[in-house]
Amino acid sequence: MKILVTPTSFQKQSNSPALSKLLSYSENIVFNEKMRPLKEDELISLIGDCDGYIAGLDNITEKVIRSAPKLKVISRYGVGIDSVDLKAASKRGIIVTNTPNSNSQAVAELAIASMFVLARNLIKLNNTTKEGQWIRNNGIELANKTLGILGIGAIGSRVAIIAKGIGMEVLAIDPCGDVDFCKKFGIELLKNYDELYKISDFISLHVPLTESTYHMIDSDVFSKMKKGSFLINVSRGGLIDEVAAYQALQSGSLAGMALDAFEEEPPKSSPLLSLDNVFVTPHTGAHTIEAINLMGQMAVDNLISVLENKPCQYIVNM
């Protein structure tokens, strides 16, 4: 069996049980030497005679899938499947799997950490202090502030629990939201997006990127948001219209924004990078030792189960 492995964080974990298990299963492993998500032509050059594929954030198009006649399984190293052409994979009989809940705590903690960074302007304070200045600007406390969460699934629910522990009021919108969960933790489940935008001091995005959620946060939404509020996105970059976000930040209607995801990654020319009130990280929400180990274990187990025609719990397209 020939296996293509593209997630860079997975192959960096040289002592991980998951990597050891994979190397024991097959001696013919092709790793991603670019150390970044692969482009379409790069994938095509590697995947042609592969039986299995442990996939990172590569864009797996129909053209890529057509170029892999032997491929039986795409095992996503992570939860999101928006980068995979599921229709093309299903048509070819290729099974696609993912690793649900493997990184939920890690991503949720980054969302909360980002709120602290924005609330206290920690990046600026760190930089000016290191420069020899002693400027103590006033920030705000998270306690008693209102957090609006779009998407109260595995990650959003963890963000909500932590936020409640800090003393925040939590609102959420999710058509599939767990009513019992929200009642248990004192989370107000709303149906009206405009109401959430109007009263939230912080808004955190935890929805998948689909045709219906692409640029869901646009100029119209920014105009409805509470003046001086903050926006956190540790989900997918395409959820936000970055041009509209830049204008909202420049005008002061949006006080700050934290991004762990961009529409183009890496963001070579995003104007958001020039703003002091934007805190950015390189799509690193899932990158904790604990999450990486669990994602790796689940991705390898999924891959081997499919290749050996054994039951697999985490198939997303069949």
GUKEBA-561724 format. One record per residue (C-alpha): residue in one letter; x, y, z. Coordinates in pm, 1 decimal, always signed. Each point is the difference from the previous one (the first is absolute). Example, Ala and Ser with C-alpha at 12.3 -4.5 7.8 and 13.67 -1.06 7.14 Angstrom:
<recs>
rec rest: A&u: +1230.0&v: -450.0&w: +780.0
rec rest: S&u: +137.0&v: +344.0&w: -66.0
</recs>
This chain:
<recs>
rec rest: M&u: +0.0&v: +0.0&w: +0.0
rec rest: K&u: +127.6&v: +344.7&w: -92.4
rec rest: I&u: -110.7&v: +282.3&w: +228.0
rec rest: L&u: +27.1&v: +376.3&w: -54.0
rec rest: V&u: +25.9&v: +205.4&w: +321.3
rec rest: T&u: -20.4&v: +380.2&w: -30.5
rec rest: P&u: -71.9&v: +148.3&w: +349.6
rec rest: T&u: +328.7&v: +153.8&w: +110.9
rec rest: S&u: -76.5&v: -10.5&w: +372.5
rec rest: F&u: -67.1&v: -373.6&w: -21.9
rec rest: Q&u: +332.8&v: -86.9&w: -156.5
rec rest: K&u: +186.7&v: +227.9&w: +243.1
rec rest: Q&u: -113.9&v: -220.9&w: +290.2
rec rest: S&u: +278.9&v: -252.3&w: -50.4
rec rest: N&u: -72.1&v: -182.6&w: +326.3
rec rest: S&u: -377.4&v: -16.8&w: -34.2
rec rest: P&u: -172.2&v: -340.1&w: +27.1
rec rest: A&u: -213.1&v: +91.0&w: -303.9
rec rest: L&u: +299.9&v: +56.1&w: -225.2
rec rest: S&u: +162.3&v: -318.8&w: +128.8
rec rest: K&u: -319.0&v: -193.0&w: -73.9
rec rest: L&u: -14.1&v: +140.3&w: -352.9
rec rest: L&u: +364.3&v: -83.9&w: -69.8
rec rest: S&u: -61.0&v: -353.5&w: +127.3
rec rest: Y&u: -301.0&v: -35.4&w: -228.9
rec rest: S&u: +175.9&v: +112.1&w: -317.4
rec rest: E&u: +360.1&v: +52.9&w: -98.2
rec rest: N&u: -104.6&v: +206.2&w: -300.5
rec rest: I&u: -86.2&v: +337.2&w: +152.7
rec rest: V&u: +30.5&v: +326.3&w: -193.2
rec rest: F&u: +30.7&v: +308.3&w: +220.5
rec rest: N&u: -62.1&v: +364.8&w: -82.8
rec rest: E&u: +341.7&v: +158.7&w: -42.7
rec rest: K&u: -143.0&v: +347.4&w: -66.9
rec rest: M&u: -103.7&v: +33.7&w: +366.6
rec rest: R&u: -319.7&v: +186.3&w: -98.7
rec rest: P&u: -335.4&v: -91.4&w: -156.8
rec rest: L&u: +64.9&v: -132.5&w: -350.0
rec rest: K&u: -130.3&v: +161.4&w: -316.7
rec rest: E&u: -202.3&v: -191.1&w: -255.8
rec rest: D&u: +290.3&v: -75.9&w: -235.0
rec rest: E&u: +221.4&v: -103.4&w: +289.9
rec rest: L&u: -262.2&v: -244.8&w: +123.8
rec rest: I&u: -47.9&v: -143.8&w: -346.5
rec rest: S&u: +373.3&v: -65.4&w: -29.9
rec rest: L&u: -2.3&v: -207.5&w: +320.4
rec rest: I&u: -335.9&v: -174.3&w: +24.9
rec rest: G&u: -19.9&v: -190.5&w: -329.9
rec rest: D&u: +79.2&v: -350.0&w: +129.0
rec rest: C&u: -101.2&v: +43.3&w: +365.4
rec rest: D&u: -251.5&v: -228.6&w: +171.5
rec rest: G&u: -57.3&v: +226.8&w: +299.3
rec rest: Y&u: +36.8&v: +367.7&w: +81.7
rec rest: I&u: +22.0&v: +166.4&w: +341.1
rec rest: A&u: -97.5&v: +355.0&w: -90.8
rec rest: G&u: +72.7&v: +330.6&w: +164.4
rec rest: L&u: -139.0&v: +328.5&w: -129.0
rec rest: D&u: +78.9&v: -73.3&w: -364.6
rec rest: N&u: -269.3&v: +94.3&w: -251.7
rec rest: I&u: -112.4&v: -341.1&w: -129.4
rec rest: T&u: -174.3&v: +79.6&w: -326.8
rec rest: E&u: -174.8&v: -222.6&w: -251.8
rec rest: K&u: +312.2&v: +21.0&w: -216.8
rec rest: V&u: +213.7&v: -131.7&w: +286.3
rec rest: I&u: -244.7&v: -283.8&w: +60.8
rec rest: R&u: -9.6&v: -94.6&w: -368.0
rec rest: S&u: +379.2&v: -23.6&w: +0.2
rec rest: A&u: -2.9&v: -269.7&w: +271.9
rec rest: P&u: -150.9&v: -316.9&w: -155.1
rec rest: K&u: +115.7&v: -226.3&w: +285.1
rec rest: L&u: -112.4&v: +223.8&w: +284.9
rec rest: K&u: -243.0&v: -163.3&w: +244.7
rec rest: V&u: -7.1&v: +240.5&w: +293.4
rec rest: I&u: +57.7&v: +365.2&w: +83.8
rec rest: S&u: +51.3&v: +14.5&w: +375.3
rec rest: R&u: -30.6&v: +362.1&w: +111.8
rec rest: Y&u: +237.6&v: +93.0&w: +278.7
rec rest: G&u: -248.7&v: +230.5&w: +166.4
rec rest: V&u: -370.8&v: +70.4&w: +0.0
rec rest: G&u: -72.0&v: +233.0&w: -292.0
rec rest: I&u: -77.0&v: -154.0&w: -337.9
rec rest: D&u: -62.7&v: +319.4&w: -197.4
rec rest: S&u: +330.1&v: -49.0&w: -186.2
rec rest: V&u: -109.0&v: -338.5&w: -139.5
rec rest: D&u: -220.6&v: -40.8&w: -307.4
rec rest: L&u: -228.5&v: -254.8&w: +164.4
rec rest: K&u: -216.1&v: -42.7&w: -308.2
rec rest: A&u: +299.8&v: -91.9&w: -215.7
rec rest: A&u: +135.6&v: -233.6&w: +266.6
rec rest: S&u: -333.6&v: -176.7&w: +41.9
rec rest: K&u: -39.6&v: -36.8&w: -375.7
rec rest: R&u: +334.6&v: -178.0&w: -11.8
rec rest: G&u: -86.5&v: -217.2&w: +300.7
rec rest: I&u: +266.7&v: +163.2&w: +215.6
rec rest: I&u: -88.9&v: +4.3&w: +368.5
rec rest: V&u: +63.4&v: +327.5&w: +186.0
rec rest: T&u: +42.8&v: +1.2&w: +377.8
rec rest: N&u: +76.2&v: +262.1&w: +262.9
rec rest: T&u: +89.8&v: +23.6&w: +369.5
rec rest: P&u: -294.3&v: +162.3&w: +182.5
rec rest: N&u: +55.2&v: +143.8&w: +349.3
rec rest: S&u: +374.1&v: -65.6&w: -20.1
rec rest: N&u: +96.6&v: +367.3&w: +12.9
rec rest: S&u: -309.3&v: +163.0&w: +148.7
rec rest: Q&u: +158.0&v: +92.3&w: +332.8
rec rest: A&u: +314.4&v: +136.8&w: -163.8
rec rest: V&u: -191.0&v: +223.4&w: -241.4
rec rest: A&u: -239.6&v: +115.5&w: +271.9
rec rest: E&u: +289.5&v: +100.0&w: +224.3
rec rest: L&u: +155.2&v: +206.1&w: -280.1
rec rest: A&u: -330.7&v: +180.6&w: -50.7
rec rest: I&u: -11.3&v: +89.6&w: +369.7
rec rest: A&u: +368.4&v: +96.9&w: +2.6
rec rest: S&u: -64.5&v: +229.0&w: -296.9
rec rest: M&u: -272.7&v: +177.7&w: +194.6
rec rest: F&u: +244.9&v: +73.0&w: +282.2
rec rest: V&u: +258.3&v: +127.6&w: -249.1
rec rest: L&u: -252.4&v: +239.0&w: -153.6
rec rest: A&u: -159.5&v: +108.8&w: +327.2
rec rest: R&u: +333.0&v: +100.7&w: +155.7
rec rest: N&u: +189.3&v: +91.0&w: -319.5
rec rest: L&u: +271.8&v: -240.5&w: +110.1
rec rest: I&u: +199.0&v: -1.8&w: -324.0
rec rest: K&u: +49.2&v: +377.9&w: +6.7
rec rest: L&u: +84.6&v: -3.3&w: +370.8
rec rest: N&u: +254.9&v: -275.6&w: -54.3
rec rest: N&u: +163.5&v: +180.5&w: -292.2
rec rest: T&u: +15.6&v: +346.7&w: +156.7
rec rest: T&u: +137.0&v: -135.5&w: +328.8
rec rest: K&u: +276.1&v: -187.9&w: -182.4
rec rest: E&u: +80.7&v: +323.7&w: -184.1
rec rest: G&u: +72.0&v: +165.1&w: +335.7
rec rest: Q&u: -329.1&v: +184.0&w: +35.7
rec rest: W&u: -219.1&v: -22.0&w: +309.1
rec rest: I&u: -348.8&v: +69.9&w: -132.6
rec rest: R&u: -286.5&v: -152.1&w: +197.8
rec rest: N&u: -307.3&v: +33.4&w: -217.1
rec rest: N&u: -336.5&v: -92.5&w: +144.3
rec rest: G&u: -169.3&v: -309.8&w: -133.5
rec rest: I&u: -333.1&v: -160.1&w: +78.1
rec rest: E&u: -103.1&v: -302.9&w: +205.0
rec rest: L&u: -172.2&v: -299.0&w: -157.3
rec rest: A&u: -220.5&v: -56.8&w: +304.6
rec rest: N&u: -352.4&v: +135.6&w: -50.9
rec rest: K&u: +59.9&v: +53.2&w: -371.3
rec rest: T&u: -225.8&v: -168.4&w: -255.6
rec rest: L&u: +142.6&v: -265.7&w: -229.8
rec rest: G&u: -194.1&v: -94.1&w: -312.2
rec rest: I&u: +87.8&v: -339.5&w: -145.5
rec rest: L&u: -92.0&v: -99.3&w: -353.6
rec rest: G&u: -7.4&v: -379.3&w: +4.4
rec rest: I&u: -35.1&v: -183.5&w: +331.0
rec rest: G&u: +144.9&v: -334.8&w: -108.7
rec rest: A&u: +305.7&v: -179.9&w: +133.8
rec rest: I&u: +223.3&v: +309.5&w: +8.1
rec rest: G&u: -260.0&v: +268.9&w: +57.3
rec rest: S&u: -142.5&v: -186.6&w: +299.1
rec rest: R&u: +343.7&v: -18.3&w: +162.6
rec rest: V&u: +52.9&v: +371.2&w: -58.7
rec rest: A&u: -335.7&v: +63.3&w: +165.3
rec rest: I&u: +83.9&v: -206.3&w: +308.7
rec rest: I&u: +334.6&v: +175.1&w: +50.8
rec rest: A&u: -156.4&v: +341.8&w: -58.1
rec rest: K&u: -270.9&v: -69.6&w: +258.3
rec rest: G&u: +274.3&v: -96.4&w: +244.7
rec rest: I&u: +163.1&v: +339.1&w: -53.9
rec rest: G&u: -330.5&v: +169.6&w: +74.4
rec rest: M&u: -113.1&v: +92.6&w: -350.9
rec rest: E&u: -356.9&v: +5.2&w: -120.3
rec rest: V&u: -23.8&v: -241.2&w: -293.3
rec rest: L&u: -237.5&v: +12.9&w: -296.0
rec rest: A&u: +2.4&v: -250.3&w: -283.6
rec rest: I&u: -158.2&v: -62.9&w: -337.3
rec rest: D&u: -5.9&v: -346.8&w: -151.0
rec rest: P&u: -292.2&v: -159.5&w: -186.1
rec rest: C&u: +114.9&v: -335.7&w: +137.9
rec rest: G&u: +88.2&v: +132.1&w: +345.3
rec rest: D&u: -43.9&v: -229.4&w: +297.9
rec rest: V&u: -280.2&v: +161.3&w: +199.9
rec rest: D&u: +64.3&v: -213.1&w: +309.1
rec rest: F&u: +371.0&v: +88.8&w: -4.2
rec rest: C&u: -79.4&v: +370.1&w: -24.0
rec rest: K&u: -247.3&v: -18.8&w: +288.1
rec rest: K&u: +247.6&v: -191.9&w: +215.4
rec rest: F&u: +275.1&v: +260.2&w: -39.7
rec rest: G&u: -215.6&v: +311.8&w: -10.9
rec rest: I&u: +58.2&v: +77.8&w: -366.8
rec rest: E&u: -271.1&v: +197.2&w: -178.7
rec rest: L&u: -75.5&v: -164.3&w: -333.6
rec rest: L&u: -120.1&v: +265.9&w: -244.0
rec rest: K&u: -161.7&v: -22.8&w: -341.6
rec rest: N&u: +60.2&v: +357.2&w: -114.3
rec rest: Y&u: +352.1&v: +73.8&w: -126.0
rec rest: D&u: -51.5&v: +376.2&w: +10.1
rec rest: E&u: -84.3&v: -16.1&w: +370.0
rec rest: L&u: +325.2&v: -184.2&w: +72.4
rec rest: Y&u: +203.8&v: +245.9&w: -207.3
rec rest: K&u: -160.7&v: +298.6&w: +172.6
rec rest: I&u: +68.6&v: -96.7&w: +362.0
rec rest: S&u: +319.7&v: -209.9&w: -8.7
rec rest: D&u: +326.5&v: +150.9&w: +123.8
rec rest: F&u: +189.0&v: -293.4&w: -150.8
rec rest: I&u: -106.0&v: -223.4&w: -288.8
rec rest: S&u: +170.0&v: -334.1&w: -60.3
rec rest: L&u: -49.3&v: -201.8&w: -319.5
rec rest: H&u: -29.1&v: -378.9&w: +18.6
rec rest: V&u: -178.9&v: -102.7&w: -319.1
rec rest: P&u: +126.9&v: -200.8&w: -298.7
rec rest: L&u: +84.6&v: +170.9&w: -327.3
rec rest: T&u: -271.8&v: -76.5&w: -254.3
rec rest: E&u: -162.7&v: +184.5&w: -288.4
rec rest: S&u: -254.1&v: +143.0&w: +243.1
rec rest: T&u: +256.1&v: +115.4&w: +259.8
rec rest: Y&u: +254.9&v: +146.9&w: -242.9
rec rest: H&u: +47.0&v: +368.8&w: +93.4
rec rest: M&u: -283.5&v: -29.1&w: +250.7
rec rest: I&u: +170.1&v: +283.0&w: +189.3
rec rest: D&u: -15.5&v: +280.9&w: -256.9
rec rest: S&u: -45.4&v: +377.1&w: -3.4
rec rest: D&u: -369.6&v: -34.5&w: +81.7
rec rest: V&u: +76.3&v: -208.6&w: +309.4
rec rest: F&u: +276.7&v: +235.9&w: +113.4
rec rest: S&u: -249.2&v: +287.5&w: -18.3
rec rest: K&u: -230.1&v: -190.3&w: +236.9
rec rest: M&u: +265.1&v: -93.2&w: +255.4
rec rest: K&u: +28.7&v: +183.5&w: +329.0
rec rest: K&u: +241.3&v: +293.0&w: -33.5
rec rest: G&u: +331.2&v: -82.7&w: +165.0
rec rest: S&u: -53.2&v: -375.1&w: -10.2
rec rest: F&u: +258.1&v: -267.8&w: -81.4
rec rest: L&u: -7.4&v: -284.7&w: -252.9
rec rest: I&u: +180.2&v: -334.8&w: +37.4
rec rest: N&u: +40.4&v: -252.7&w: -280.4
rec rest: V&u: +178.2&v: -327.4&w: +73.6
rec rest: S&u: -205.8&v: -185.4&w: -260.2
rec rest: R&u: +45.5&v: +70.1&w: -373.2
rec rest: G&u: +119.5&v: +318.7&w: -166.2
rec rest: G&u: -269.2&v: +4.2&w: -266.8
rec rest: L&u: -265.9&v: +74.7&w: +260.9
rec rest: I&u: +106.7&v: +365.7&w: +10.5
rec rest: D&u: +11.3&v: +257.7&w: -277.6
rec rest: E&u: +349.7&v: +129.5&w: +78.6
rec rest: V&u: -46.2&v: +324.7&w: -194.1
rec rest: A&u: -312.8&v: +80.3&w: +200.6
rec rest: A&u: +181.4&v: -97.2&w: +320.8
rec rest: Y&u: +285.3&v: +237.3&w: -80.2
rec rest: Q&u: -245.0&v: +285.4&w: -55.1
rec rest: A&u: -181.6&v: -75.0&w: +327.2
rec rest: L&u: +328.0&v: -5.9&w: +192.0
rec rest: Q&u: +123.9&v: +320.3&w: -163.5
rec rest: S&u: -322.7&v: +182.8&w: +78.0
rec rest: G&u: +8.4&v: -107.6&w: +363.9
rec rest: S&u: -339.1&v: -169.5&w: -9.8
rec rest: L&u: +183.8&v: -327.4&w: +65.4
rec rest: A&u: +248.9&v: +36.6&w: +286.5
rec rest: G&u: +214.1&v: -300.4&w: -85.1
rec rest: M&u: +15.2&v: -336.8&w: -164.2
rec rest: A&u: +185.6&v: -327.4&w: +56.7
rec rest: L&u: +59.5&v: -229.8&w: -296.2
rec rest: D&u: +140.0&v: -350.9&w: -5.7
rec rest: A&u: -121.5&v: -47.9&w: -356.7
rec rest: F&u: +15.4&v: +203.0&w: -320.0
rec rest: E&u: -170.1&v: -36.4&w: -334.8
rec rest: E&u: +345.9&v: -40.3&w: -153.5
rec rest: E&u: +255.1&v: -186.0&w: +209.4
rec rest: P&u: +264.5&v: +118.3&w: +56.4
rec rest: P&u: -152.8&v: +349.1&w: -38.3
rec rest: K&u: +254.3&v: +160.3&w: -232.0
rec rest: S&u: -171.5&v: +331.6&w: -59.0
rec rest: S&u: -283.6&v: +34.8&w: +249.9
rec rest: P&u: -37.1&v: +363.7&w: +112.4
rec rest: L&u: -105.2&v: -132.2&w: +340.3
rec rest: L&u: +363.4&v: -81.1&w: +76.3
rec rest: S&u: +80.5&v: +371.6&w: +13.8
rec rest: L&u: -243.6&v: +75.5&w: +282.7
rec rest: D&u: +104.5&v: +15.7&w: +365.7
rec rest: N&u: -343.6&v: -109.8&w: +120.5
rec rest: V&u: +14.9&v: -331.1&w: -187.4
rec rest: F&u: +152.8&v: -301.6&w: +177.1
rec rest: V&u: +100.6&v: -275.0&w: -241.2
rec rest: T&u: +124.7&v: -357.1&w: +32.4
rec rest: P&u: +91.2&v: -248.2&w: -279.4
rec rest: H&u: -302.6&v: -233.3&w: +10.7
rec rest: T&u: +140.6&v: -153.7&w: +314.9
rec rest: G&u: -314.6&v: -59.3&w: +203.6
rec rest: A&u: +35.1&v: -377.5&w: -8.5
rec rest: H&u: +374.0&v: +3.4&w: +60.0
rec rest: T&u: +38.9&v: -123.1&w: +354.0
rec rest: I&u: +192.6&v: -313.8&w: +83.8
rec rest: E&u: -316.9&v: -161.4&w: +130.2
rec rest: A&u: -212.4&v: +81.8&w: -305.0
rec rest: I&u: +268.5&v: -93.7&w: -251.1
rec rest: N&u: +53.0&v: -336.9&w: +165.5
rec rest: L&u: -373.0&v: -73.5&w: +1.4
rec rest: M&u: -55.0&v: +120.9&w: -357.8
rec rest: G&u: +291.6&v: -212.1&w: -116.2
rec rest: Q&u: -126.4&v: -307.4&w: +181.0
rec rest: M&u: -350.8&v: +36.6&w: -140.5
rec rest: A&u: +119.3&v: +80.7&w: -353.7
rec rest: V&u: +226.1&v: -306.4&w: -11.3
rec rest: D&u: -267.7&v: -226.2&w: +150.2
rec rest: N&u: -255.1&v: +125.8&w: -255.2
rec rest: L&u: +241.5&v: -53.4&w: -288.1
rec rest: I&u: +92.6&v: -354.0&w: +99.4
rec rest: S&u: -361.0&v: -98.3&w: +72.1
rec rest: V&u: -110.9&v: +102.7&w: -348.5
rec rest: L&u: +298.8&v: -156.7&w: -176.7
rec rest: E&u: -64.1&v: -327.0&w: +183.5
rec rest: N&u: -376.3&v: +12.0&w: -67.0
rec rest: K&u: -78.9&v: +25.8&w: +369.1
rec rest: P&u: -277.8&v: +212.0&w: +154.3
rec rest: C&u: +87.7&v: +368.0&w: +39.3
rec rest: Q&u: -204.1&v: +229.1&w: +222.0
rec rest: Y&u: +102.1&v: +330.5&w: -156.0
rec rest: I&u: -94.1&v: -24.8&w: -368.6
rec rest: V&u: -149.7&v: +327.4&w: -125.3
rec rest: N&u: -103.2&v: -73.3&w: -359.6
rec rest: M&u: -152.0&v: -347.5&w: -22.7
</recs>
